[in-house]
Amino acid sequence: MKQYRLSLIIFTLLLCTTANAQKIKGSDTLLPVSQEAAECFMNENRNSSITVTGGGTGVGISSLLDGTTDIAMASRKVKFNERIKFGRGGKKLKEAVVAYDALAVIVNPSNPVTHLTRSQLEAIFRGKVTNWKQVKDHVTGKYGPDLKIIVYSRETSSGTYEFFKTSVLKEKNYMAGVLSMPATGAVIQSVSQTKGAIGYVGMAYINKNVRAVKVAYDNRHFVYPNMQTGRRHIYPIVRELYFYYTEDKEKTVMPFINYLRSEKGQDIVVKSGYIPIG
């Protein structure tokens, strides 16, 4: 009888653990803050188990669609055709904004060009301008060095790739020779090691090995991406960061989503280098 009761207790515990187990997958931009928040949440909720992995927004949304993840992290809004797929699968898609992010344009620290307009960025990333000597810093009045521009981007499955194309390139195509990187860390590493390089990353990823440039959309007011300019939306390339989930998983995922959106969770957002929603 005692053995039966022990088995029943173990079985019940396993059921509780399984019920509280969650998988979160998607945007590399959201990966650091989601991992940190998951660790804190699990420390406060011992029966919970949360696994967080990256791969890009597109991968996260595809995984949510096929039921292999509970939450899709996304650095862009779900597309119309993606919503159609969820509807056809009989799944009601739900959305939660969990943070904001300033998308930084980065160059190698040796590059003297530190101010770029949106039109200059479009010309560079579309391959219309191919040498830094063609690029004028509108604040210093000087042109860049005689150095080939090496353009780094994220892969097409990345929400950051999509957002940059929409916000900066105005839906025009990237240049044919763009070097697509599988993760944000790879963009940072490549730009830091290549003198003529330029790329883009979430603000939280900026470090001493690269230089973020000041950007102007009006050709006059050049703004650096940081917490203050991003929070006040003075910096022109700011985006919402999302958690997507399906209605049938709502009871499972909402405790963690509410935690991340709470004051305690938003403190983690700020400490991780992102902009809070409040």
GUMI-925966 format. One line per field, with one value per residue (C-alpha): residue number from 1; residue in one letter; z, y, x negated. Coordinates in nm, 3 decimals. Each point is the difference from the previous one (the first is absolute). Layout:
REM GUMI-925966
pos: [NUM | ...]
code: [A | ...]
pz: [Z | ...]
py: [Y | ...]
px: [X | ...]
***
This chain:
REM GUMI-925966
pos: [1 | 2 | 3 | 4 | 5 | 6 | 7 | 8 | 9 | 10 | 11 | 12 | 13 | 14 | 15 | 16 | 17 | 18 | 19 | 20 | 21 | 22 | 23 | 24 | 25 | 26 | 27 | 28 | 29 | 30 | 31 | 32 | 33 | 34 | 35 | 36 | 37 | 38 | 39 | 40 | 41 | 42 | 43 | 44 | 45 | 46 | 47 | 48 | 49 | 50 | 51 | 52 | 53 | 54 | 55 | 56 | 57 | 58 | 59 | 60 | 61 | 62 | 63 | 64 | 65 | 66 | 67 | 68 | 69 | 70 | 71 | 72 | 73 | 74 | 75 | 76 | 77 | 78 | 79 | 80 | 81 | 82 | 83 | 84 | 85 | 86 | 87 | 88 | 89 | 90 | 91 | 92 | 93 | 94 | 95 | 96 | 97 | 98 | 99 | 100 | 101 | 102 | 103 | 104 | 105 | 106 | 107 | 108 | 109 | 110 | 111 | 112 | 113 | 114 | 115 | 116 | 117 | 118 | 119 | 120 | 121 | 122 | 123 | 124 | 125 | 126 | 127 | 128 | 129 | 130 | 131 | 132 | 133 | 134 | 135 | 136 | 137 | 138 | 139 | 140 | 141 | 142 | 143 | 144 | 145 | 146 | 147 | 148 | 149 | 150 | 151 | 152 | 153 | 154 | 155 | 156 | 157 | 158 | 159 | 160 | 161 | 162 | 163 | 164 | 165 | 166 | 167 | 168 | 169 | 170 | 171 | 172 | 173 | 174 | 175 | 176 | 177 | 178 | 179 | 180 | 181 | 182 | 183 | 184 | 185 | 186 | 187 | 188 | 189 | 190 | 191 | 192 | 193 | 194 | 195 | 196 | 197 | 198 | 199 | 200 | 201 | 202 | 203 | 204 | 205 | 206 | 207 | 208 | 209 | 210 | 211 | 212 | 213 | 214 | 215 | 216 | 217 | 218 | 219 | 220 | 221 | 222 | 223 | 224 | 225 | 226 | 227 | 228 | 229 | 230 | 231 | 232 | 233 | 234 | 235 | 236 | 237 | 238 | 239 | 240 | 241 | 242 | 243 | 244 | 245 | 246 | 247 | 248 | 249 | 250 | 251 | 252 | 253 | 254 | 255 | 256 | 257 | 258 | 259 | 260 | 261 | 262 | 263 | 264 | 265 | 266 | 267 | 268 | 269 | 270 | 271 | 272 | 273 | 274 | 275 | 276 | 277 | 278]
code: [M | K | Q | Y | R | L | S | L | I | I | F | T | L | L | L | C | T | T | A | N | A | Q | K | I | K | G | S | D | T | L | L | P | V | S | Q | E | A | A | E | C | F | M | N | E | N | R | N | S | S | I | T | V | T | G | G | G | T | G | V | G | I | S | S | L | L | D | G | T | T | D | I | A | M | A | S | R | K | V | K | F | N | E | R | I | K | F | G | R | G | G | K | K | L | K | E | A | V | V | A | Y | D | A | L | A | V | I | V | N | P | S | N | P | V | T | H | L | T | R | S | Q | L | E | A | I | F | R | G | K | V | T | N | W | K | Q | V | K | D | H | V | T | G | K | Y | G | P | D | L | K | I | I | V | Y | S | R | E | T | S | S | G | T | Y | E | F | F | K | T | S | V | L | K | E | K | N | Y | M | A | G | V | L | S | M | P | A | T | G | A | V | I | Q | S | V | S | Q | T | K | G | A | I | G | Y | V | G | M | A | Y | I | N | K | N | V | R | A | V | K | V | A | Y | D | N | R | H | F | V | Y | P | N | M | Q | T | G | R | R | H | I | Y | P | I | V | R | E | L | Y | F | Y | Y | T | E | D | K | E | K | T | V | M | P | F | I | N | Y | L | R | S | E | K | G | Q | D | I | V | V | K | S | G | Y | I | P | I | G]
pz: [0.000 | 0.092 | -0.328 | -0.188 | 0.177 | -0.077 | -0.366 | -0.009 | 0.150 | -0.251 | -0.288 | 0.121 | 0.026 | -0.351 | -0.129 | 0.170 | -0.140 | -0.349 | 0.021 | 0.095 | -0.260 | -0.276 | -0.316 | -0.133 | -0.339 | -0.258 | -0.019 | 0.087 | 0.100 | 0.282 | 0.095 | 0.276 | 0.188 | -0.034 | 0.136 | 0.294 | 0.077 | -0.026 | 0.254 | 0.244 | -0.052 | 0.059 | 0.317 | 0.133 | -0.137 | 0.072 | -0.184 | -0.324 | -0.282 | -0.285 | -0.294 | -0.212 | -0.338 | -0.293 | -0.372 | -0.123 | -0.006 | -0.301 | 0.165 | 0.318 | -0.184 | -0.204 | 0.320 | 0.159 | -0.305 | 0.008 | 0.378 | 0.095 | 0.208 | 0.237 | -0.055 | -0.311 | 0.064 | -0.282 | -0.089 | -0.257 | -0.030 | -0.133 | -0.375 | -0.158 | -0.171 | 0.332 | 0.169 | -0.280 | 0.070 | 0.369 | -0.092 | -0.240 | 0.275 | 0.232 | 0.232 | 0.134 | 0.017 | 0.287 | 0.044 | 0.293 | -0.024 | 0.259 | -0.078 | -0.251 | -0.175 | -0.183 | -0.307 | -0.018 | -0.318 | 0.078 | -0.171 | 0.079 | 0.273 | -0.241 | -0.233 | 0.038 | -0.141 | 0.302 | -0.140 | -0.271 | -0.147 | -0.086 | -0.372 | 0.041 | 0.181 | -0.277 | -0.263 | 0.190 | 0.077 | -0.355 | -0.152 | -0.164 | 0.198 | 0.029 | 0.139 | 0.318 | -0.196 | -0.156 | 0.344 | 0.153 | 0.375 | 0.008 | 0.337 | -0.050 | -0.372 | -0.078 | -0.225 | 0.109 | -0.089 | -0.333 | 0.122 | -0.144 | 0.194 | 0.130 | 0.081 | 0.267 | 0.058 | 0.179 | -0.181 | -0.170 | 0.279 | 0.247 | 0.116 | 0.026 | -0.371 | -0.079 | 0.226 | -0.143 | -0.352 | 0.091 | 0.210 | -0.170 | -0.355 | -0.037 | -0.124 | -0.269 | -0.037 | 0.161 | -0.231 | -0.169 | 0.173 | 0.357 | 0.249 | 0.198 | 0.357 | 0.193 | 0.330 | 0.145 | 0.168 | -0.341 | -0.130 | 0.297 | -0.046 | -0.376 | 0.022 | 0.281 | -0.212 | -0.337 | -0.049 | -0.275 | 0.158 | 0.083 | 0.153 | 0.238 | 0.341 | 0.291 | 0.241 | 0.278 | -0.209 | -0.042 | 0.151 | -0.006 | -0.305 | -0.233 | -0.038 | -0.026 | -0.231 | 0.049 | -0.243 | -0.148 | -0.194 | -0.068 | -0.109 | 0.291 | 0.344 | 0.055 | 0.299 | 0.180 | 0.100 | 0.379 | 0.274 | 0.021 | -0.374 | -0.058 | 0.286 | -0.118 | -0.362 | -0.104 | -0.159 | -0.331 | -0.014 | 0.298 | -0.010 | 0.219 | 0.112 | 0.025 | 0.156 | -0.214 | 0.129 | -0.084 | 0.200 | 0.093 | 0.187 | 0.170 | 0.352 | -0.029 | -0.133 | 0.163 | 0.343 | -0.161 | -0.244 | 0.284 | 0.200 | -0.282 | -0.045 | 0.376 | 0.178 | 0.103 | -0.353 | -0.155 | 0.235 | -0.164 | -0.341 | 0.089 | 0.158 | -0.314 | -0.215 | -0.137 | 0.024 | 0.240 | -0.111 | 0.279]
py: [0.000 | 0.237 | -0.083 | 0.080 | 0.337 | 0.083 | -0.088 | 0.216 | 0.297 | -0.036 | -0.030 | 0.312 | 0.196 | -0.107 | 0.116 | 0.339 | 0.040 | -0.095 | 0.237 | 0.287 | -0.081 | 0.258 | 0.039 | 0.346 | 0.040 | 0.267 | 0.344 | 0.026 | 0.361 | -0.116 | -0.298 | 0.161 | 0.168 | -0.306 | -0.230 | 0.231 | 0.041 | -0.376 | -0.067 | 0.249 | -0.136 | -0.360 | 0.102 | 0.142 | -0.283 | -0.325 | -0.220 | 0.192 | -0.100 | 0.242 | -0.068 | 0.301 | -0.033 | 0.236 | -0.063 | 0.312 | 0.134 | -0.207 | -0.319 | 0.084 | 0.069 | -0.321 | -0.196 | 0.155 | -0.096 | -0.364 | -0.022 | -0.054 | 0.319 | 0.174 | 0.357 | 0.152 | 0.292 | 0.254 | 0.325 | 0.082 | -0.036 | -0.326 | 0.026 | -0.029 | -0.330 | -0.141 | 0.094 | -0.177 | -0.320 | 0.012 | 0.051 | -0.293 | -0.213 | 0.092 | 0.196 | 0.346 | 0.206 | 0.244 | 0.272 | 0.169 | 0.287 | -0.069 | 0.267 | 0.254 | 0.004 | 0.257 | -0.156 | 0.124 | 0.038 | -0.103 | 0.045 | -0.103 | 0.224 | 0.115 | 0.159 | 0.383 | 0.029 | 0.027 | 0.177 | -0.150 | 0.097 | -0.249 | 0.062 | -0.074 | -0.324 | -0.096 | 0.068 | -0.205 | -0.301 | -0.004 | 0.006 | 0.342 | 0.126 | -0.246 | 0.194 | 0.206 | 0.282 | 0.058 | 0.048 | 0.347 | 0.046 | 0.284 | 0.128 | 0.002 | 0.075 | -0.259 | -0.305 | -0.350 | -0.183 | -0.168 | -0.333 | -0.247 | -0.017 | -0.350 | -0.032 | -0.246 | -0.089 | -0.260 | -0.297 | 0.038 | -0.198 | 0.271 | 0.254 | 0.253 | -0.054 | 0.069 | 0.304 | 0.160 | -0.058 | 0.170 | 0.289 | 0.085 | -0.138 | 0.084 | -0.354 | 0.012 | -0.304 | -0.039 | -0.005 | -0.334 | -0.034 | 0.055 | -0.241 | -0.170 | -0.101 | -0.274 | 0.191 | 0.347 | -0.106 | -0.091 | 0.350 | 0.156 | -0.225 | 0.057 | 0.379 | 0.014 | -0.192 | 0.171 | 0.361 | 0.092 | -0.177 | 0.126 | -0.190 | 0.034 | -0.150 | 0.047 | 0.270 | -0.252 | -0.164 | 0.313 | -0.045 | 0.157 | -0.205 | 0.189 | 0.358 | 0.100 | 0.298 | 0.289 | -0.015 | 0.271 | -0.054 | 0.375 | 0.056 | 0.242 | -0.151 | -0.281 | -0.219 | -0.272 | -0.319 | -0.028 | -0.050 | 0.368 | 0.069 | -0.331 | 0.041 | 0.348 | -0.123 | 0.270 | -0.264 | -0.081 | -0.380 | -0.129 | -0.312 | -0.205 | -0.347 | -0.266 | -0.329 | -0.195 | -0.294 | -0.188 | 0.023 | -0.369 | 0.056 | 0.321 | -0.145 | -0.155 | 0.302 | 0.299 | -0.029 | 0.050 | 0.266 | 0.193 | -0.034 | 0.149 | 0.285 | 0.071 | 0.258 | -0.269 | -0.141 | 0.344 | 0.061 | -0.304 | 0.151 | 0.321 | -0.180 | -0.213 | 0.314 | 0.023 | 0.270 | -0.065 | 0.011 | 0.234]
px: [0.000 | -0.286 | -0.173 | 0.322 | 0.032 | -0.364 | 0.053 | 0.312 | -0.188 | -0.284 | 0.248 | 0.184 | -0.326 | -0.095 | 0.338 | -0.043 | -0.350 | 0.116 | 0.296 | -0.232 | -0.266 | -0.024 | -0.203 | -0.081 | -0.166 | -0.075 | -0.156 | -0.370 | 0.071 | 0.227 | -0.217 | -0.214 | 0.286 | 0.227 | -0.271 | -0.068 | 0.371 | 0.057 | -0.278 | 0.150 | 0.351 | -0.110 | -0.183 | 0.325 | 0.218 | -0.181 | 0.251 | -0.052 | -0.232 | -0.071 | -0.230 | -0.101 | -0.173 | -0.065 | -0.005 | 0.177 | 0.355 | 0.104 | -0.120 | 0.190 | 0.325 | -0.035 | -0.061 | 0.309 | 0.201 | -0.110 | 0.042 | -0.365 | -0.019 | 0.241 | -0.118 | -0.155 | -0.235 | 0.026 | -0.175 | 0.269 | 0.375 | 0.139 | 0.062 | 0.345 | -0.084 | -0.125 | 0.328 | 0.186 | -0.196 | 0.092 | 0.365 | -0.004 | -0.149 | 0.285 | -0.228 | 0.080 | -0.319 | -0.054 | -0.261 | -0.175 | -0.249 | -0.271 | -0.263 | -0.128 | -0.336 | -0.209 | -0.159 | -0.360 | -0.205 | -0.358 | -0.337 | -0.356 | -0.151 | -0.273 | 0.257 | 0.006 | 0.355 | 0.230 | 0.311 | 0.223 | 0.337 | 0.272 | -0.055 | -0.372 | 0.082 | 0.240 | -0.268 | -0.257 | 0.219 | 0.139 | -0.348 | 0.036 | -0.300 | -0.289 | -0.298 | -0.026 | -0.169 | 0.346 | 0.158 | 0.005 | 0.033 | 0.255 | -0.119 | -0.377 | 0.030 | -0.266 | 0.021 | -0.094 | -0.322 | -0.071 | 0.132 | 0.251 | 0.326 | 0.074 | 0.371 | 0.113 | 0.364 | 0.209 | 0.155 | 0.337 | 0.172 | -0.101 | 0.256 | -0.283 | -0.072 | 0.367 | 0.024 | -0.315 | 0.131 | 0.329 | -0.129 | -0.329 | 0.023 | 0.370 | 0.074 | -0.270 | -0.227 | -0.339 | -0.304 | -0.076 | -0.337 | 0.119 | -0.160 | 0.277 | -0.085 | 0.184 | 0.007 | -0.051 | -0.325 | -0.140 | 0.077 | -0.181 | -0.302 | -0.021 | 0.029 | -0.256 | -0.252 | 0.059 | -0.116 | 0.248 | 0.295 | 0.348 | 0.293 | 0.293 | 0.081 | 0.237 | -0.118 | -0.064 | -0.274 | -0.217 | -0.345 | -0.348 | -0.103 | 0.235 | 0.119 | 0.365 | 0.051 | 0.240 | 0.292 | 0.225 | 0.321 | 0.039 | -0.363 | -0.052 | 0.056 | -0.247 | 0.083 | -0.195 | 0.187 | 0.023 | 0.257 | 0.097 | 0.036 | 0.173 | 0.246 | 0.097 | 0.013 | -0.248 | -0.220 | 0.173 | -0.043 | 0.202 | 0.216 | 0.230 | -0.107 | 0.270 | 0.097 | 0.248 | 0.202 | 0.317 | 0.321 | -0.006 | -0.332 | 0.108 | 0.031 | -0.344 | -0.189 | 0.171 | -0.168 | -0.342 | 0.122 | 0.164 | -0.322 | -0.209 | 0.249 | 0.012 | -0.217 | -0.246 | -0.014 | -0.045 | -0.294 | -0.159 | 0.083 | -0.187 | -0.297 | -0.028 | -0.031 | 0.354 | 0.265 | 0.292 | 0.362 | 0.109]
***
